[in-house]
Amino acid sequence: MALFTLLSACGGSLFESKLPAPTRYVIAPPAPAAAAVSSAASEVSLSIGRPDVAPGLDTDQIAAIRGHELDYYRGALWSGSVVETVQSFLVAAFGDQKRFHSVAAEQARIAGEYLFDVEVRDFQAEYGTATAPTVRVTLVGRLIRIRDRKLVDTISAAGTRPATENRLGSVASAFESVMQQLSLDLVQRTADAVARDRAANPPDTRAGV
């Protein structure tokens, strides 16, 4: 299926009954780790915050940029808003790598020792001179120790991946590839940061922490 035109190029109303239902795309997490990794982080329950998303990207539409113009693909949506998509992906990715005792979304209100707060700065396909776009994702994570709300570390990850073709399926696959790569890096570095913090600031077991 060829890549749909951007919304700004659409001549008719998007509410016309003849328009087909949009295709929704999901982003699958990396393959689960074969076994748990034992470290100080494996004793910790981690919450994944509800992401802050850059203006124009907080939508279920798939964003595309050409030059300084932001637009969206016609006929294609994420399975939820970018906030929901990224948070759900990170909960699954962090949990499946088995580096922590448990991983849950912040709004689940499960008691945890650390919060991984997330900022989404880039989450778009970018068009340049090539026919097919390049997907760009930038995530900034802030690891917060919950008991005293102290910022433990800032962990950023950014990546790009060219789509193999100028087609929606290829664009979605490029997003998935970048997100899987970045999440594995974030999991490793977050677990390392937790382990360092636990060594430097042992939990008060008398307080049940």
N, C-alpha and C positions, 0 to 999 in steps of 0.2 A: 504494500500500500504506500503510495507516494506521500511525502510529507504535506500536511495540510497547509494552506496559506495562513498567514498571521491574521489576527482579527481586524487590524486596520485595513487590510486589503479586501475585506469582505464587503461586497456591494449591497447585500440585502440584510434584512433584519435577522438577528440571531434567534428570534422567537418564532420564525416561520415554521409551520408544522412539517414542511418537507425536509427540514434539516435532520440528518440522522442523529441518534443519541450519541453523545461523546464517548470515546473509549477511555476507560480509566486504567491507569498504570500503577503498579505497585513496585517497590524497591525491596528486594529480598536481602536479608543480612548475610554475612559470610557463613561458610559451613561451620558448624559447631566444633569446638575443640574436642579431641578424642578423650582427653582426661583433664581433670582439674589440676591447676598449678598451685602448689602449696607455698604460701608466703604470708606475711603479715596482712596483706590485703584479703586473703581468703577467709579471714575471720570477720570481715567488714560487710555491713549492709549498705548499699549505695543507692541513692535516689537520683534519678535523671530529671532535671528541671524542665519545665515547659519553655521551649526556646523563645528567645527574642529574635525576630526576623526583620531584616532590612526592609524599608518601605518599598512597596510594589511587589514584594515576593510573598507576602503573607496571604496566600490565596490557594485554591486547589488547581488553579490554572498553571500550565507549564510555561515559565517565562523564557523569553528569547530577547537578546539584545543585538542590535546592529548599530555600531557607532555609539551614540549616546541615546538611542531610542529604545525604550523598553516596550515590548509587546508580548502577546501570548499566542500560543498555537491554537488554531481553531480545531474543534472536534476532539480535543485530548485534555484529560484532567488527571491529576494525581488521585489516589484513592481517598485522600482527605486533604485538608489544608497543609501547607508546608510545615506549620507548627506541629500538627498531628503526625504527619509523615516522618519528620526527622526524629521526633521524640520516640515514637513507636519503634522506629528502626534502631535507635541507639539502645533502648531498653533490651530489645532482642539481641543485638550484637554484643553488648556488654555481658548480658546473662549467658549467652551461648558459649562465650570464650572461657567461662568457668574460672575467672580470676578472683571473684568475690563470693562472699557467702550468699548474698542475694542481691538482685537488682530489680527496682520497681520505678514506675513513674512517680514523680513528686506528689501528684494529686491522689495517689493511692493511700497516702497518709500512713504508710508503714514506717515504724521507727527505724531510723538508720543513723550511722555515724557520720556519713559524708554525703554532700550534695554536689552533683556535677551539673553546674549551671551552663547553659549553652546559648551562644549567639550565632545566628546564621547570617553571615555577611554576603555570601554569594551562593546562589542556587539557580543558575540559569545556563541556557545554551547561548553561545556567542557566535555571531556570524562575522567573518572577515572576508578575505579574498577567495578562500576555498568554497566550494559548493556546499559541503557538509559543515555543520557547526562544530565548535568545541565546547564541551560542557565544563563549567567552572563551579567548584564548590569550595567555600571557605567557612570553617567552623572554629569558633573560639570557645573553649571550655574553661570554666573557672571552678576549681575544686575547693569546696568550702567545708570546713570542719563544723558540724552542726552544733556541738555543745557550746561553743563560744562564738559562732558565726565568723570565724577567722578564715581569711583567704589563704589557702595552703599553697596553691600554684595556679598559674595560668597556662593552659595547654592548648596550643593552636595547631590546626591541621588544614592544609590547603592542597588542592590538586586539580588537574585538568585532564580531560580525556577526549580526543576527537571522535566524533561519531563516524562510523565506517561508511554510512550513507546518509543522504538528506531525507531520511524517513523517520517517522515517529518511533517505530520500534527500535531503530538504531540509536536514536537520541535517548530514549528511556534506558537502553542497555548501557550507554555511556554514563548516565547518572548512577546506575546501580554499581558499575565497576568502580567509579571514583568513591562512592560512599563506602563500599566494602573495604577498599584500600585505606581510606582515612580512618574508618572505625577501628580497624586492627591496630593502627598506630596509636589512636587515642586510648584504647583499652590498655595496651602495654604501658604507655607513659603514665596513665592515671593510676594503674596498679603500683607502679614504681614510686609515684609520688605519695600514695597512701602508705606504702611500706616505710618510706623515709620518715614521714610524719609520725607514724606509730612508734618508730624507734626513738625519735627525738622527744615525743610527747606521749608517753605511755598512758593508756586509758586508766581512769580511776575506777578500779574494779569494785571498790566499796560503794560507789554511786551507781553501779550496775551498767557502766558505760563500756 
